Amino acid sequence: MLRLPDDLPQQTCTSLLDAQESSVPKLVLDGYLRREELAQQLGLSPRTIDRWEALRKGPPRVCVGRTVLYNVDSVREWLQSQERHPSPIRKRRGHSPQGQSKAQSTR
């Protein structure tokens, strides 16, 4: 059986993985979603994403040939821009609390 001397430095698995990750180049499409992935993330149908494209609404997209990609950061910004705050409830004109018209309530 081969035995290592106790005075050799021990490398952990995590330090080996960290060294490998730093030497691996970042993928070009890292941070982008395809149409199907975006639809799944938003809980929508891919056809809804297609409809948004046709109507020129929805998050910004990048076309590479026939492939449509969505930048994750741009999708997040778009989602924040879609946020709406509830408007205060306004009273309707000429509407009485009992549902009667003004003519009936003056009698």
C-alpha atoms as a printed R data frame, in Angstrom:
    type eleno elety resid chain resno       x      y       z
1   ATOM     1    CA   MET     A     1   0.000  0.000   0.000
2   ATOM     2    CA   LEU     A     2   1.295  3.456  -0.900
3   ATOM     3    CA   ARG     A     3   1.525  5.816   2.001
4   ATOM     4    CA   LEU     A     4   1.956  9.596   1.681
5   ATOM     5    CA   PRO     A     5   4.249 11.385   4.058
6   ATOM     6    CA   ASP     A     6   2.485 13.515   6.657
7   ATOM     7    CA   ASP     A     7   4.530 16.612   5.847
8   ATOM     8    CA   LEU     A     8   3.030 17.071   2.321
9   ATOM     9    CA   PRO     A     9   0.476 19.906   2.011
10  ATOM    10    CA   GLN     A    10  -3.081 18.640   1.657
11  ATOM    11    CA   GLN     A    11  -5.290 20.178  -1.027
12  ATOM    12    CA   THR     A    12  -9.012 20.077  -0.539
13  ATOM    13    CA   CYS     A    13 -11.465 19.259  -3.284
14  ATOM    14    CA   THR     A    14 -12.908 22.764  -3.150
15  ATOM    15    CA   SER     A    15  -9.555 24.395  -3.803
16  ATOM    16    CA   LEU     A    16  -9.066 22.112  -6.813
17  ATOM    17    CA   LEU     A    17 -12.517 23.016  -8.116
18  ATOM    18    CA   ASP     A    18 -11.859 26.721  -7.602
19  ATOM    19    CA   ALA     A    19  -8.635 26.426  -9.593
20  ATOM    20    CA   GLN     A    20 -10.463 24.613 -12.403
21  ATOM    21    CA   GLU     A    21 -13.302 27.174 -12.510
22  ATOM    22    CA   SER     A    22 -10.906 30.092 -12.779
23  ATOM    23    CA   SER     A    23  -9.150 28.473 -15.737
24  ATOM    24    CA   VAL     A    24 -12.382 27.654 -17.606
25  ATOM    25    CA   PRO     A    25 -13.482 30.505 -19.903
26  ATOM    26    CA   LYS     A    26 -16.947 31.919 -19.333
27  ATOM    27    CA   LEU     A    27 -19.540 30.663 -21.812
28  ATOM    28    CA   VAL     A    28 -20.694 33.148 -24.420
29  ATOM    29    CA   LEU     A    29 -24.405 32.540 -23.799
30  ATOM    30    CA   ASP     A    30 -24.107 32.554 -20.021
31  ATOM    31    CA   GLY     A    31 -26.850 34.858 -18.691
32  ATOM    32    CA   TYR     A    32 -29.193 34.410 -21.670
33  ATOM    33    CA   LEU     A    33 -32.454 32.475 -21.920
34  ATOM    34    CA   ARG     A    34 -34.154 30.945 -24.937
35  ATOM    35    CA   ARG     A    35 -37.842 31.649 -25.572
36  ATOM    36    CA   GLU     A    36 -38.966 28.357 -24.027
37  ATOM    37    CA   GLU     A    37 -36.840 28.931 -20.921
38  ATOM    38    CA   LEU     A    38 -38.209 32.449 -20.486
39  ATOM    39    CA   ALA     A    39 -41.779 31.215 -20.871
40  ATOM    40    CA   GLN     A    40 -41.159 28.529 -18.260
41  ATOM    41    CA   GLN     A    41 -39.579 31.039 -15.846
42  ATOM    42    CA   LEU     A    42 -42.566 33.392 -16.200
43  ATOM    43    CA   GLY     A    43 -45.143 30.592 -16.100
44  ATOM    44    CA   LEU     A    44 -46.391 31.439 -19.589
45  ATOM    45    CA   SER     A    45 -46.815 29.647 -22.870
46  ATOM    46    CA   PRO     A    46 -44.068 30.054 -25.491
47  ATOM    47    CA   ARG     A    47 -46.848 31.282 -27.794
48  ATOM    48    CA   THR     A    48 -47.422 34.207 -25.428
49  ATOM    49    CA   ILE     A    49 -43.771 35.160 -25.846
50  ATOM    50    CA   ASP     A    50 -44.255 34.905 -29.640
51  ATOM    51    CA   ARG     A    51 -47.323 37.144 -29.389
52  ATOM    52    CA   TRP     A    52 -45.356 39.708 -27.394
53  ATOM    53    CA   GLU     A    53 -42.711 39.686 -30.136
54  ATOM    54    CA   ALA     A    54 -45.328 40.292 -32.831
55  ATOM    55    CA   LEU     A    55 -46.891 43.140 -30.809
56  ATOM    56    CA   ARG     A    56 -43.455 44.593 -29.969
57  ATOM    57    CA   LYS     A    57 -44.021 44.291 -26.251
58  ATOM    58    CA   GLY     A    58 -42.267 42.177 -23.704
59  ATOM    59    CA   PRO     A    59 -38.625 42.153 -22.656
60  ATOM    60    CA   PRO     A    60 -35.835 43.182 -25.042
61  ATOM    61    CA   ARG     A    61 -34.405 40.363 -27.109
62  ATOM    62    CA   VAL     A    62 -31.344 39.494 -29.149
63  ATOM    63    CA   CYS     A    63 -31.613 37.570 -32.405
64  ATOM    64    CA   VAL     A    64 -28.773 35.292 -33.448
65  ATOM    65    CA   GLY     A    65 -29.857 33.859 -36.756
66  ATOM    66    CA   ARG     A    66 -33.277 32.382 -36.057
67  ATOM    67    CA   THR     A    67 -32.562 31.955 -32.361
68  ATOM    68    CA   VAL     A    68 -34.129 34.537 -30.062
69  ATOM    69    CA   LEU     A    69 -32.346 35.101 -26.763
70  ATOM    70    CA   TYR     A    70 -33.256 37.152 -23.711
71  ATOM    71    CA   ASN     A    71 -30.654 38.643 -21.382
72  ATOM    72    CA   VAL     A    72 -31.572 37.743 -17.797
73  ATOM    73    CA   ASP     A    73 -30.633 41.206 -16.468
74  ATOM    74    CA   SER     A    74 -32.716 42.920 -19.182
75  ATOM    75    CA   VAL     A    75 -35.687 40.676 -18.370
76  ATOM    76    CA   ARG     A    76 -35.409 41.661 -14.691
77  ATOM    77    CA   GLU     A    77 -35.296 45.374 -15.606
78  ATOM    78    CA   TRP     A    78 -38.315 44.928 -17.883
79  ATOM    79    CA   LEU     A    79 -40.230 43.177 -15.113
80  ATOM    80    CA   GLN     A    80 -39.507 46.051 -12.733
81  ATOM    81    CA   SER     A    81 -40.673 48.558 -15.349
82  ATOM    82    CA   GLN     A    82 -43.996 46.671 -15.583
83  ATOM    83    CA   GLU     A    83 -44.671 47.114 -11.889
84  ATOM    84    CA   ARG     A    84 -47.833 49.110 -11.282
85  ATOM    85    CA   HIS     A    85 -48.913 50.642  -8.002
86  ATOM    86    CA   PRO     A    86 -52.631 50.479  -7.232
87  ATOM    87    CA   SER     A    87 -54.410 53.742  -7.873
88  ATOM    88    CA   PRO     A    88 -56.740 55.143  -5.219
89  ATOM    89    CA   ILE     A    89 -60.415 54.267  -5.586
90  ATOM    90    CA   ARG     A    90 -62.403 57.202  -6.878
91  ATOM    91    CA   LYS     A    91 -66.106 57.727  -6.365
92  ATOM    92    CA   ARG     A    92 -68.266 57.633  -9.432
93  ATOM    93    CA   ARG     A    93 -70.185 60.755 -10.251
94  ATOM    94    CA   GLY     A    94 -73.918 60.561  -9.687
95  ATOM    95    CA   HIS     A    95 -73.720 57.296  -7.812
96  ATOM    96    CA   SER     A    96 -75.446 57.108  -4.446
97  ATOM    97    CA   PRO     A    97 -74.525 54.490  -1.849
98  ATOM    98    CA   GLN     A    98 -77.866 52.631  -2.113
99  ATOM    99    CA   GLY     A    99 -77.612 52.295  -5.882
100 ATOM   100    CA   GLN     A   100 -80.391 54.829  -6.527
101 ATOM   101    CA   SER     A   101 -80.090 57.535  -9.113
102 ATOM   102    CA   LYS     A   102 -80.078 61.225  -8.095
103 ATOM   103    CA   ALA     A   103 -83.633 61.676  -9.359
104 ATOM   104    CA   GLN     A   104 -84.919 58.886  -7.149
105 ATOM   105    CA   SER     A   105 -82.983 59.991  -4.072
106 ATOM   106    CA   THR     A   106 -84.429 63.551  -4.129
107 ATOM   107    CA   ARG     A   107 -88.045 62.381  -3.908
